[in-house]
């Protein structure tokens, strides 16, 4: 690990206004999901920097098997670009995307200027057969935006701390999920653990409601600061809420408590 140094953060970059959208999802119905999500964010999108949707927000988890395949040139990506431009903020969340060589559970990061970046879910949930339908990603990503370094992750990735370990390369760890209600205690504990061990903000956005397979989702979308303290907790049910996160706080905590200096070096294979 390289030593951390004090950094002066320009005032306009200190805060990031983040809108967490915790919603039920319409199974295999991208049009209905887009309409519903847009109705939820239209009023608040103009006063935030980042809007976060859940995992596979256009279909529900594995719901793409009964719907038309999404592509990077398709309706959902175009819709995200339009909203990002109109509301001047980033829109993100994962979508089952046909890549031409398979289907990826792809985290989409769409900026107001039309830039689209993505991360393909690395850890596929074999317990539910996700590995049989999708192709796993191989590359860990970090996006730079308005002075922040953001590391995107998708649902099951949360259980693998080495994959998302901070190597002095990000300030915000961002998870989107379809995490079932019976394992909510694990969701909450692991989000907080990732914040503490990586000395970063962690945002986790989960869906709510019930899917046709009978799975219940309790939400519990939340934001934790670099000490693991709760900034926002949406609880259960459908809803959205704004959280303000502060880059200066991340830098201050890392300087005051330089635990990362003692971290082990490692390589991913």
C-alpha positions in Angstrom: 0.0 0.0 0.0 1.3 3.5 -0.8 1.2 6.0 2.0 -1.9 8.2 2.2 -1.3 11.9 2.0 -3.4 14.9 3.1 -5.4 16.3 0.2 -7.3 19.6 0.0 -10.7 19.0 -1.5 -12.3 21.9 -3.5 -15.5 23.0 -1.9 -17.7 22.1 -4.8 -16.4 18.5 -4.7 -16.8 17.9 -0.9 -20.4 16.6 -1.1 -22.2 14.1 -3.4 -26.0 14.1 -3.2 -27.1 10.5 -3.7 -30.7 9.3 -4.3 -31.3 5.7 -3.4 -34.3 4.2 -5.1 -35.7 1.1 -3.4 -38.6 -0.2 -5.4 -40.6 -3.3 -6.4 -39.9 -4.6 -9.8 -42.2 -5.7 -12.6 -41.2 -9.2 -13.7 -39.9 -9.3 -17.3 -41.4 -5.9 -18.2 -38.8 -3.3 -18.9 -41.3 -0.7 -20.1 -43.3 -0.9 -16.9 -40.1 -0.7 -14.8 -38.8 2.3 -16.7 -42.1 4.2 -16.3 -42.3 3.3 -12.6 -38.7 4.3 -11.8 -38.9 7.5 -13.8 -42.0 8.6 -11.9 -40.1 8.0 -8.6 -37.1 10.1 -9.5 -38.4 12.9 -11.6 -39.1 15.2 -8.7 -35.8 14.6 -6.9 -33.3 14.0 -9.7 -32.7 17.7 -10.4 -31.2 18.2 -6.9 -28.9 15.2 -6.8 -25.6 14.1 -8.3 -26.2 10.3 -8.4 -29.3 8.2 -8.7 -29.0 4.5 -7.8 -31.4 1.8 -9.0 -31.4 -1.9 -7.8 -29.8 -4.9 -9.5 -31.5 -6.0 -12.8 -34.0 -3.1 -12.4 -35.5 -3.6 -15.9 -36.5 -7.2 -15.5 -36.1 -8.5 -11.9 -33.4 -11.0 -11.1 -33.4 -13.7 -13.8 -36.6 -12.2 -15.2 -34.8 -11.5 -18.5 -35.3 -15.1 -19.4 -39.0 -14.2 -20.2 -38.4 -10.9 -21.9 -36.6 -9.4 -24.9 -32.9 -9.2 -24.5 -31.5 -5.8 -23.6 -28.4 -4.5 -25.5 -26.1 -1.5 -25.0 -27.9 0.1 -28.0 -31.3 -0.7 -26.6 -34.2 1.2 -24.9 -33.0 1.0 -21.3 -29.5 2.5 -22.0 -31.1 5.2 -24.2 -33.6 6.0 -21.5 -30.8 6.3 -18.9 -28.9 8.7 -21.2 -31.9 10.9 -21.6 -32.7 11.1 -17.9 -29.0 11.7 -17.0 -28.8 14.6 -19.5 -32.1 16.2 -18.5 -31.5 16.0 -14.8 -27.8 16.5 -14.9 -26.8 13.6 -12.7 -25.5 10.0 -13.0 -27.9 7.2 -13.3 -26.8 3.7 -12.3 -28.0 0.2 -11.6 -27.6 -3.2 -13.2 -29.3 -4.7 -16.3 -29.1 -8.1 -17.9 -27.3 -7.2 -21.1 -26.7 -9.3 -24.2 -23.0 -8.8 -25.1 -23.0 -10.8 -28.3 -21.0 -13.6 -26.6 -23.3 -14.1 -23.7 -25.4 -12.3 -21.1 -23.8 -10.2 -18.4 -25.4 -8.8 -15.2 -24.0 -5.4 -16.1 -23.7 -2.4 -13.8 -24.4 0.6 -16.0 -23.0 4.0 -15.1 -24.5 6.7 -17.3 -23.2 10.3 -16.9 -25.0 13.6 -18.0 -22.5 14.1 -20.9 -23.6 10.8 -22.4 -20.6 8.8 -21.2 -21.5 5.2 -20.4 -19.2 3.0 -18.4 -20.0 -0.5 -17.0 -18.9 -3.3 -14.7 -19.9 -6.9 -15.3 -20.8 -8.8 -12.1 -17.9 -11.0 -11.2 -19.5 -13.4 -8.7 -22.5 -15.1 -10.2 -25.0 -16.6 -7.7 -24.7 -20.3 -8.5 -27.2 -21.1 -5.6 -29.9 -19.7 -7.9 -28.5 -20.8 -11.2 -27.2 -17.3 -12.3 -23.9 -18.9 -13.4 -25.9 -21.0 -15.9 -27.5 -18.0 -17.6 -24.8 -15.3 -17.4 -21.2 -14.8 -18.1 -19.0 -13.6 -15.2 -17.0 -10.4 -15.5 -13.3 -10.4 -15.1 -12.4 -6.8 -14.5 -12.8 -4.8 -11.3 -13.7 -1.2 -12.2 -13.4 2.3 -10.7 -15.2 5.3 -12.1 -14.1 8.9 -11.6 -16.8 11.5 -11.2 -16.8 15.0 -9.8 -13.7 14.3 -7.7 -14.9 11.0 -6.4 -13.6 7.5 -7.2 -16.5 5.0 -7.3 -16.1 1.2 -7.2 -19.3 -0.5 -8.5 -20.3 -4.0 -7.3 -23.4 -6.2 -7.8 -25.2 -8.1 -5.0 -23.3 -11.4 -4.5 -20.0 -9.6 -4.9 -20.7 -8.3 -1.4 -19.7 -11.6 0.1 -16.2 -11.5 -1.3 -14.1 -8.9 0.4 -10.9 -9.5 -1.4 -12.5 -8.6 -4.7 -13.7 -5.2 -3.5 -10.7 -4.5 -1.2 -9.6 -0.9 -1.3 -6.2 -0.4 -2.7 -6.2 3.4 -2.3 -8.1 3.6 -5.5 -11.7 4.5 -4.5 -13.7 6.6 -2.0 -17.2 5.1 -2.5 -18.1 1.4 -2.7 -21.5 1.0 -4.5 -23.6 -2.1 -4.3 -26.9 -2.8 -6.2 -28.9 -5.9 -5.3 -31.9 -8.2 -5.3 -31.1 -9.6 -1.9 -33.9 -11.8 -0.4 -35.5 -10.9 2.9 -34.3 -14.0 4.9 -30.7 -12.9 4.5 -31.2 -9.3 5.4 -29.0 -9.5 8.5 -26.1 -10.6 6.3 -26.7 -7.8 3.9 -26.6 -5.2 6.6 -23.6 -6.6 8.4 -21.6 -7.0 5.3 -22.3 -3.5 4.0 -21.1 -2.1 7.3 -18.1 -4.3 7.4 -17.0 -3.2 3.9 -17.3 0.4 5.0 -15.1 -0.1 8.1 -12.4 -2.3 6.5 -12.1 -0.1 3.4 -12.5 3.3 5.2 -14.9 4.4 2.6 -18.6 5.3 2.1 -20.7 2.3 1.2 -24.1 2.6 -0.5 -26.2 -0.5 -0.9 -29.5 -0.3 -2.9 -31.8 -3.3 -2.7 -35.2 -3.9 -4.3 -38.5 -4.4 -2.3 -41.6 -6.4 -2.9 -42.1 -10.0 -4.1 -41.2 -11.8 -7.3 -43.1 -14.5 -9.2 -40.8 -17.2 -7.7 -42.2 -16.3 -4.3 -39.1 -14.5 -3.0 -39.7 -11.6 -0.7 -37.3 -8.6 -0.7 -37.1 -6.4 2.4 -35.1 -3.5 1.0 -32.8 -2.3 3.8 -31.0 0.0 1.3 -28.5 2.1 3.3 -25.5 4.3 3.4 -22.6 3.8 5.8 -19.7 6.2 6.4 -16.0 5.2 6.6 -16.4 4.4 10.3 -19.4 2.2 9.7 -21.9 4.7 11.1 -25.3 4.7 9.5 -26.0 7.8 7.3 -29.3 6.6 5.9 -31.5 3.5 6.2 -34.6 3.1 4.0 -36.0 0.2 6.1 -38.5 -2.0 4.3 -41.1 -1.2 1.6 -40.9 0.9 -1.5 -39.4 4.4 -1.4 -36.5 6.7 -2.1 -34.4 9.0 -0.1 -31.4 11.3 -0.4 -28.1 11.0 1.4 -25.2 13.5 1.3 -21.7 12.1 1.5 -18.6 14.1 2.1 -15.2 13.4 0.4 -13.3 15.5 3.0 -14.5 13.1 5.7 -13.1 10.1 3.8 -9.7 11.7 3.5 -9.7 13.0 7.1 -10.5 9.5 8.6 -7.8 7.8 6.5 -5.3 10.4 7.6 -6.2 10.2 11.3 -6.5 6.4 11.3 -4.0 5.2 8.6 -4.9 1.5 9.0 -4.5 0.8 5.3 -0.7 1.3 5.7 -0.6 -2.1 7.4 -2.7 -3.9 4.9 -1.4 -7.1 3.2 -0.3 -7.0 -0.4 -2.1 -9.5 -2.7 -2.8 -10.3 -6.3 -6.1 -11.5 -7.8 -5.9 -14.4 -10.2 
